[in-house]
Amino acid sequence: MNVNLNREIAKSQCDRIANYLKAGYSLTSLEALKLFGCMRLASRICDLRDRGYTINTCRVKTDTGKYITEYSMPS
C-alpha cells in the first residue's frame, strides 16, 4: 500500500489544531511549532477552511514592533 506520510501528518496536525482552536485558544506560527511541530500553520489553516471551518485571522503587534498573524475560531 502506498501511503503519503506528509498528507497523513498534515491531517493529524489539522485535527489537533482544530481541536485547540475549538477549545477557545488562539494560535500563532511559533505556538503551532512548539505545540504541534507544525512548520506551516498557514497551510493547515487553509486545509481547515477547506473542511468548512470558520477561522478568524488577526494581525498582532509584538513588543518589538513586528506584526504576526494569530488565528482563532469565533465563539
Biopython code that builds the backbone (N, CA, C, O; Angstrom):
import numpy as np
from Bio.PDB.StructureBuilder import StructureBuilder

atoms = [
    (1, "MET", "N", (0.844, -1.175, 0.000)),
    (1, "MET", "CA", (0.000, 0.000, 0.000)),
    (1, "MET", "C", (0.890, 1.240, 0.000)),
    (1, "MET", "O", (1.873, 1.308, 0.738)),
    (2, "ASN", "N", (0.541, 2.210, -0.825)),
    (2, "ASN", "CA", (1.300, 3.441, -0.943)),
    (2, "ASN", "C", (0.633, 4.521, -0.089)),
    (2, "ASN", "O", (-0.466, 4.977, -0.406)),
    (3, "VAL", "N", (1.292, 4.923, 0.982)),
    (3, "VAL", "CA", (0.739, 5.914, 1.896)),
    (3, "VAL", "C", (1.591, 7.174, 1.824)),
    (3, "VAL", "O", (2.814, 7.105, 1.948)),
    (4, "ASN", "N", (0.958, 8.316, 1.626)),
    (4, "ASN", "CA", (1.662, 9.584, 1.613)),
    (4, "ASN", "C", (1.776, 10.063, 3.060)),
    (4, "ASN", "O", (0.804, 10.558, 3.630)),
    (5, "LEU", "N", (2.961, 9.916, 3.650)),
    (5, "LEU", "CA", (3.143, 10.254, 5.056)),
    (5, "LEU", "C", (2.950, 11.741, 5.316)),
    (5, "LEU", "O", (2.420, 12.117, 6.361)),
    (6, "ASN", "N", (3.371, 12.597, 4.384)),
    (6, "ASN", "CA", (3.184, 14.036, 4.582)),
    (6, "ASN", "C", (1.705, 14.384, 4.678)),
    (6, "ASN", "O", (1.318, 15.225, 5.490)),
    (7, "ARG", "N", (0.886, 13.751, 3.865)),
    (7, "ARG", "CA", (-0.557, 14.004, 3.906)),
    (7, "ARG", "C", (-1.147, 13.539, 5.235)),
    (7, "ARG", "O", (-2.002, 14.214, 5.808)),
    (8, "GLU", "N", (-0.691, 12.390, 5.722)),
    (8, "GLU", "CA", (-1.183, 11.867, 6.997)),
    (8, "GLU", "C", (-0.753, 12.753, 8.158)),
    (8, "GLU", "O", (-1.535, 12.984, 9.081)),
    (9, "ILE", "N", (0.475, 13.250, 8.123)),
    (9, "ILE", "CA", (0.969, 14.143, 9.181)),
    (9, "ILE", "C", (0.171, 15.438, 9.164)),
    (9, "ILE", "O", (-0.232, 15.931, 10.218)),
    (10, "ALA", "N", (-0.062, 15.995, 7.972)),
    (10, "ALA", "CA", (-0.830, 17.237, 7.853)),
    (10, "ALA", "C", (-2.251, 17.036, 8.379)),
    (10, "ALA", "O", (-2.793, 17.904, 9.064)),
    (11, "LYS", "N", (-2.850, 15.888, 8.056)),
    (11, "LYS", "CA", (-4.211, 15.594, 8.514)),
    (11, "LYS", "C", (-4.246, 15.535, 10.042)),
    (11, "LYS", "O", (-5.152, 16.085, 10.668)),
    (12, "SER", "N", (-3.266, 14.873, 10.631)),
    (12, "SER", "CA", (-3.187, 14.770, 12.076)),
    (12, "SER", "C", (-2.986, 16.146, 12.709)),
    (12, "SER", "O", (-3.614, 16.460, 13.721)),
    (13, "GLN", "N", (-2.116, 16.967, 12.122)),
    (13, "GLN", "CA", (-1.911, 18.312, 12.634)),
    (13, "GLN", "C", (-3.192, 19.116, 12.528)),
    (13, "GLN", "O", (-3.535, 19.855, 13.451)),
    (14, "CYS", "N", (-3.897, 18.987, 11.433)),
    (14, "CYS", "CA", (-5.158, 19.706, 11.256)),
    (14, "CYS", "C", (-6.143, 19.345, 12.358)),
    (14, "CYS", "O", (-6.796, 20.222, 12.925)),
    (15, "ASP", "N", (-6.250, 18.077, 12.657)),
    (15, "ASP", "CA", (-7.178, 17.642, 13.698)),
    (15, "ASP", "C", (-6.808, 18.240, 15.048)),
    (15, "ASP", "O", (-7.672, 18.723, 15.779)),
    (16, "ARG", "N", (-5.512, 18.205, 15.377)),
    (16, "ARG", "CA", (-5.072, 18.751, 16.667)),
    (16, "ARG", "C", (-5.231, 20.265, 16.721)),
    (16, "ARG", "O", (-5.633, 20.809, 17.749)),
    (17, "ILE", "N", (-4.923, 20.942, 15.634)),
    (17, "ILE", "CA", (-5.073, 22.394, 15.580)),
    (17, "ILE", "C", (-6.545, 22.781, 15.676)),
    (17, "ILE", "O", (-6.892, 23.721, 16.392)),
    (18, "ALA", "N", (-7.411, 22.069, 14.965)),
    (18, "ALA", "CA", (-8.849, 22.347, 15.025)),
    (18, "ALA", "C", (-9.370, 22.185, 16.449)),
    (18, "ALA", "O", (-10.125, 23.030, 16.931)),
    (19, "ASN", "N", (-8.981, 21.127, 17.114)),
    (19, "ASN", "CA", (-9.428, 20.906, 18.495)),
    (19, "ASN", "C", (-8.935, 22.014, 19.420)),
    (19, "ASN", "O", (-9.666, 22.458, 20.306)),
    (20, "TYR", "N", (-7.712, 22.455, 19.219)),
    (20, "TYR", "CA", (-7.130, 23.530, 20.024)),
    (20, "TYR", "C", (-7.911, 24.826, 19.821)),
    (20, "TYR", "O", (-8.254, 25.508, 20.787)),
    (21, "LEU", "N", (-8.186, 25.160, 18.571)),
    (21, "LEU", "CA", (-8.928, 26.384, 18.267)),
    (21, "LEU", "C", (-10.371, 26.285, 18.754)),
    (21, "LEU", "O", (-10.921, 27.267, 19.252)),
    (22, "LYS", "N", (-10.989, 25.117, 18.617)),
    (22, "LYS", "CA", (-12.364, 24.917, 19.087)),
    (22, "LYS", "C", (-12.465, 25.082, 20.603)),
    (22, "LYS", "O", (-13.516, 25.462, 21.121)),
    (23, "ALA", "N", (-11.379, 24.797, 21.308)),
    (23, "ALA", "CA", (-11.360, 24.932, 22.770)),
    (23, "ALA", "C", (-11.285, 26.398, 23.197)),
    (23, "ALA", "O", (-11.326, 26.701, 24.390)),
    (24, "GLY", "N", (-11.175, 27.312, 22.219)),
    (24, "GLY", "CA", (-11.199, 28.727, 22.539)),
    (24, "GLY", "C", (-9.848, 29.414, 22.556)),
    (24, "GLY", "O", (-9.751, 30.598, 22.879)),
    (25, "TYR", "N", (-8.800, 28.671, 22.207)),
    (25, "TYR", "CA", (-7.456, 29.249, 22.182)),
    (25, "TYR", "C", (-7.175, 29.891, 20.830)),
    (25, "TYR", "O", (-7.762, 29.515, 19.816)),
    (26, "SER", "N", (-6.274, 30.862, 20.831)),
    (26, "SER", "CA", (-5.763, 31.416, 19.583)),
    (26, "SER", "C", (-4.386, 30.808, 19.344)),
    (26, "SER", "O", (-3.790, 30.224, 20.249)),
    (27, "LEU", "N", (-3.882, 30.951, 18.112)),
    (27, "LEU", "CA", (-2.650, 30.255, 17.751)),
    (27, "LEU", "C", (-1.831, 31.069, 16.762)),
    (27, "LEU", "O", (-2.355, 31.575, 15.769)),
    (28, "THR", "N", (-0.535, 31.189, 17.047)),
    (28, "THR", "CA", (0.410, 31.818, 16.126)),
    (28, "THR", "C", (1.316, 30.729, 15.555)),
    (28, "THR", "O", (1.300, 29.588, 16.018)),
    (29, "SER", "N", (2.094, 31.089, 14.561)),
    (29, "SER", "CA", (3.000, 30.113, 13.939)),
    (29, "SER", "C", (4.012, 29.555, 14.938)),
    (29, "SER", "O", (4.288, 28.355, 14.937)),
    (30, "LEU", "N", (4.560, 30.414, 15.784)),
    (30, "LEU", "CA", (5.546, 29.951, 16.764)),
    (30, "LEU", "C", (4.906, 28.999, 17.768)),
    (30, "LEU", "O", (5.505, 27.990, 18.140)),
    (31, "GLU", "N", (3.694, 29.316, 18.205)),
    (31, "GLU", "CA", (2.988, 28.425, 19.125)),
    (31, "GLU", "C", (2.676, 27.086, 18.460)),
    (31, "GLU", "O", (2.791, 26.035, 19.091)),
    (32, "ALA", "N", (2.278, 27.125, 17.177)),
    (32, "ALA", "CA", (1.971, 25.891, 16.449)),
    (32, "ALA", "C", (3.207, 25.012, 16.323)),
    (32, "ALA", "O", (3.116, 23.787, 16.407)),
    (33, "LEU", "N", (4.349, 25.629, 16.124)),
    (33, "LEU", "CA", (5.599, 24.867, 16.042)),
    (33, "LEU", "C", (5.904, 24.202, 17.380)),
    (33, "LEU", "O", (6.258, 23.024, 17.428)),
    (34, "LYS", "N", (5.765, 24.955, 18.456)),
    (34, "LYS", "CA", (6.054, 24.419, 19.795)),
    (34, "LYS", "C", (5.054, 23.343, 20.214)),
    (34, "LYS", "O", (5.439, 22.305, 20.752)),
    (35, "LEU", "N", (3.772, 23.597, 19.966)),
    (35, "LEU", "CA", (2.730, 22.692, 20.451)),
    (35, "LEU", "C", (2.511, 21.462, 19.569)),
    (35, "LEU", "O", (2.270, 20.365, 20.071)),
    (36, "PHE", "N", (2.597, 21.656, 18.248)),
    (36, "PHE", "CA", (2.202, 20.597, 17.329)),
    (36, "PHE", "C", (3.288, 20.183, 16.341)),
    (36, "PHE", "O", (3.074, 19.282, 15.530)),
    (37, "GLY", "N", (4.449, 20.831, 16.401)),
    (37, "GLY", "CA", (5.510, 20.533, 15.438)),
    (37, "GLY", "C", (5.128, 20.960, 14.031)),
    (37, "GLY", "O", (5.621, 20.403, 13.050)),
    (38, "CYS", "N", (4.253, 21.944, 13.935)),
    (38, "CYS", "CA", (3.729, 22.404, 12.648)),
    (38, "CYS", "C", (4.541, 23.595, 12.158)),
    (38, "CYS", "O", (4.541, 24.655, 12.786)),
    (39, "MET", "N", (5.227, 23.419, 11.043)),
    (39, "MET", "CA", (6.043, 24.494, 10.495)),
    (39, "MET", "C", (5.299, 25.325, 9.457)),
    (39, "MET", "O", (5.801, 26.364, 9.030)),
    (40, "ARG", "N", (4.118, 24.889, 9.046)),
    (40, "ARG", "CA", (3.357, 25.600, 8.011)),
    (40, "ARG", "C", (1.917, 25.818, 8.476)),
    (40, "ARG", "O", (0.975, 25.267, 7.906)),
    (41, "LEU", "N", (1.769, 26.625, 9.512)),
    (41, "LEU", "CA", (0.438, 26.846, 10.084)),
    (41, "LEU", "C", (-0.531, 27.422, 9.060)),
    (41, "LEU", "O", (-1.691, 27.012, 9.015)),
    (42, "ALA", "N", (-0.081, 28.356, 8.245)),
    (42, "ALA", "CA", (-0.984, 28.952, 7.249)),
    (42, "ALA", "C", (-1.563, 27.886, 6.320)),
    (42, "ALA", "O", (-2.727, 27.972, 5.928)),
    (43, "SER", "N", (-0.771, 26.895, 5.970)),
    (43, "SER", "CA", (-1.259, 25.802, 5.124)),
    (43, "SER", "C", (-2.293, 24.951, 5.855)),
    (43, "SER", "O", (-3.296, 24.545, 5.270)),
    (44, "ARG", "N", (-2.045, 24.685, 7.134)),
    (44, "ARG", "CA", (-3.006, 23.903, 7.907)),
    (44, "ARG", "C", (-4.307, 24.687, 8.088)),
    (44, "ARG", "O", (-5.388, 24.099, 8.061)),
    (45, "ILE", "N", (-4.216, 26.001, 8.271)),
    (45, "ILE", "CA", (-5.413, 26.831, 8.386)),
    (45, "ILE", "C", (-6.197, 26.778, 7.078)),
    (45, "ILE", "O", (-7.425, 26.692, 7.092)),
    (46, "CYS", "N", (-5.499, 26.827, 5.959)),
    (46, "CYS", "CA", (-6.146, 26.713, 4.646)),
    (46, "CYS", "C", (-6.861, 25.364, 4.525)),
    (46, "CYS", "O", (-7.991, 25.296, 4.040)),
    (47, "ASP", "N", (-6.192, 24.288, 4.971)),
    (47, "ASP", "CA", (-6.808, 22.955, 4.951)),
    (47, "ASP", "C", (-8.083, 22.938, 5.790)),
    (47, "ASP", "O", (-9.096, 22.370, 5.383)),
    (48, "LEU", "N", (-8.024, 23.566, 6.967)),
    (48, "LEU", "CA", (-9.194, 23.586, 7.844)),
    (48, "LEU", "C", (-10.334, 24.397, 7.232)),
    (48, "LEU", "O", (-11.500, 24.016, 7.336)),
    (49, "ARG", "N", (-9.996, 25.492, 6.608)),
    (49, "ARG", "CA", (-11.035, 26.288, 5.935)),
    (49, "ARG", "C", (-11.664, 25.494, 4.794)),
    (49, "ARG", "O", (-12.869, 25.580, 4.561)),
    (50, "ASP", "N", (-10.845, 24.721, 4.087)),
    (50, "ASP", "CA", (-11.364, 23.856, 3.026)),
    (50, "ASP", "C", (-12.317, 22.804, 3.582)),
    (50, "ASP", "O", (-13.218, 22.348, 2.878)),
    (51, "ARG", "N", (-12.125, 22.419, 4.837)),
    (51, "ARG", "CA", (-13.013, 21.465, 5.501)),
    (51, "ARG", "C", (-14.301, 22.129, 5.987)),
    (51, "ARG", "O", (-15.220, 21.447, 6.439)),
    (52, "GLY", "N", (-14.367, 23.462, 5.893)),
    (52, "GLY", "CA", (-15.578, 24.160, 6.283)),
    (52, "GLY", "C", (-15.499, 24.933, 7.590)),
    (52, "GLY", "O", (-16.484, 25.546, 8.000)),
    (53, "TYR", "N", (-14.355, 24.915, 8.246)),
    (53, "TYR", "CA", (-14.199, 25.664, 9.494)),
    (53, "TYR", "C", (-14.113, 27.158, 9.213)),
    (53, "TYR", "O", (-13.514, 27.581, 8.225)),
    (54, "THR", "N", (-14.715, 27.949, 10.088)),
    (54, "THR", "CA", (-14.559, 29.404, 10.049)),
    (54, "THR", "C", (-13.433, 29.762, 11.003)),
    (54, "THR", "O", (-13.501, 29.464, 12.196)),
    (55, "ILE", "N", (-12.400, 30.402, 10.475)),
    (55, "ILE", "CA", (-11.228, 30.749, 11.284)),
    (55, "ILE", "C", (-10.925, 32.224, 11.071)),
    (55, "ILE", "O", (-10.783, 32.692, 9.941)),
    (56, "ASN", "N", (-10.830, 32.941, 12.174)),
    (56, "ASN", "CA", (-10.509, 34.361, 12.135)),
    (56, "ASN", "C", (-9.000, 34.554, 12.036)),
    (56, "ASN", "O", (-8.223, 33.782, 12.597)),
    (57, "THR", "N", (-8.603, 35.590, 11.318)),
    (57, "THR", "CA", (-7.203, 35.956, 11.184)),
    (57, "THR", "C", (-7.036, 37.363, 11.730)),
    (57, "THR", "O", (-7.774, 38.276, 11.360)),
    (58, "CYS", "N", (-6.058, 37.532, 12.615)),
    (58, "CYS", "CA", (-5.819, 38.832, 13.230)),
    (58, "CYS", "C", (-4.319, 39.122, 13.217)),
    (58, "CYS", "O", (-3.505, 38.266, 13.563)),
    (59, "ARG", "N", (-3.973, 40.335, 12.814)),
    (59, "ARG", "CA", (-2.570, 40.760, 12.880)),
    (59, "ARG", "C", (-2.328, 41.365, 14.254)),
    (59, "ARG", "O", (-3.070, 42.241, 14.698)),
    (60, "VAL", "N", (-1.284, 40.888, 14.922)),
    (60, "VAL", "CA", (-0.971, 41.334, 16.275)),
    (60, "VAL", "C", (0.421, 41.942, 16.281)),
    (60, "VAL", "O", (1.361, 41.367, 15.731)),
    (61, "LYS", "N", (0.549, 43.109, 16.906)),
    (61, "LYS", "CA", (1.844, 43.768, 17.009)),
    (61, "LYS", "C", (2.576, 43.222, 18.235)),
    (61, "LYS", "O", (2.025, 43.197, 19.336)),
    (62, "THR", "N", (3.816, 42.787, 18.036)),
    (62, "THR", "CA", (4.609, 42.246, 19.137)),
    (62, "THR", "C", (5.288, 43.382, 19.905)),
    (62, "THR", "O", (5.220, 44.546, 19.508)),
    (63, "ASP", "N", (5.937, 43.026, 20.998)),
    (63, "ASP", "CA", (6.667, 44.014, 21.802)),
    (63, "ASP", "C", (7.800, 44.675, 21.019)),
    (63, "ASP", "O", (8.215, 45.791, 21.334)),
    (64, "THR", "N", (8.296, 43.976, 19.998)),
    (64, "THR", "CA", (9.394, 44.524, 19.197)),
    (64, "THR", "C", (8.894, 45.370, 18.029)),
    (64, "THR", "O", (9.691, 45.902, 17.256)),
    (65, "GLY", "N", (7.572, 45.492, 17.902)),
    (65, "GLY", "CA", (7.007, 46.303, 16.845)),
    (65, "GLY", "C", (6.711, 45.559, 15.560)),
    (65, "GLY", "O", (6.210, 46.149, 14.603)),
    (66, "LYS", "N", (7.013, 44.272, 15.523)),
    (66, "LYS", "CA", (6.716, 43.466, 14.341)),
    (66, "LYS", "C", (5.295, 42.917, 14.450)),
    (66, "LYS", "O", (4.735, 42.804, 15.540)),
    (67, "TYR", "N", (4.733, 42.584, 13.302)),
    (67, "TYR", "CA", (3.388, 42.023, 13.265)),
    (67, "TYR", "C", (3.449, 40.523, 12.990)),
    (67, "TYR", "O", (4.241, 40.057, 12.172)),
    (68, "ILE", "N", (2.604, 39.788, 13.686)),
    (68, "ILE", "CA", (2.464, 38.353, 13.454)),
    (68, "ILE", "C", (0.982, 38.064, 13.236)),
    (68, "ILE", "O", (0.122, 38.880, 13.569)),
    (69, "THR", "N", (0.700, 36.912, 12.681)),
    (69, "THR", "CA", (-0.684, 36.507, 12.441)),
    (69, "THR", "C", (-1.128, 35.563, 13.544)),
    (69, "THR", "O", (-0.411, 34.633, 13.915)),
    (70, "GLU", "N", (-2.315, 35.817, 14.056)),
    (70, "GLU", "CA", (-2.894, 34.981, 15.093)),
    (70, "GLU", "C", (-4.237, 34.456, 14.584)),
    (70, "GLU", "O", (-5.056, 35.225, 14.080)),
    (71, "TYR", "N", (-4.459, 33.166, 14.712)),
    (71, "TYR", "CA", (-5.680, 32.531, 14.235)),
    (71, "TYR", "C", (-6.549, 32.124, 15.425)),
    (71, "TYR", "O", (-6.044, 31.739, 16.480)),
    (72, "SER", "N", (-7.860, 32.217, 15.232)),
    (72, "SER", "CA", (-8.807, 31.782, 16.257)),
    (72, "SER", "C", (-10.117, 31.394, 15.570)),
    (72, "SER", "O", (-10.339, 31.691, 14.396)),
    (73, "MET", "N", (-10.967, 30.729, 16.329)),
    (73, "MET", "CA", (-12.308, 30.398, 15.839)),
    (73, "MET", "C", (-13.308, 31.271, 16.591)),
    (73, "MET", "O", (-13.141, 31.538, 17.780)),
    (74, "PRO", "N", (-14.349, 31.712, 15.886)),
    (74, "PRO", "CA", (-15.363, 32.513, 16.579)),
    (74, "PRO", "C", (-16.038, 31.682, 17.658)),
    (74, "PRO", "O", (-16.242, 30.478, 17.501)),
    (75, "SER", "N", (-16.381, 32.347, 18.756)),
    (75, "SER", "CA", (-17.021, 31.606, 19.868)),
    (75, "SER", "C", (-18.521, 31.560, 19.721)),
    (75, "SER", "O", (-19.206, 30.981, 20.564)),
]
sb = StructureBuilder()
sb.init_structure("model")
sb.init_model(0)
sb.init_chain("A")
sb.init_seg("    ")
for serial, (resi, resn, name, xyz) in enumerate(atoms, 1):
    if name == "N":
        sb.init_residue(resn, " ", resi, " ")
    sb.init_atom(name, np.array(xyz, "f"), 0.0, 1.0, " ", f" {name:<3s}", serial, name[0])
structure = sb.get_structure()
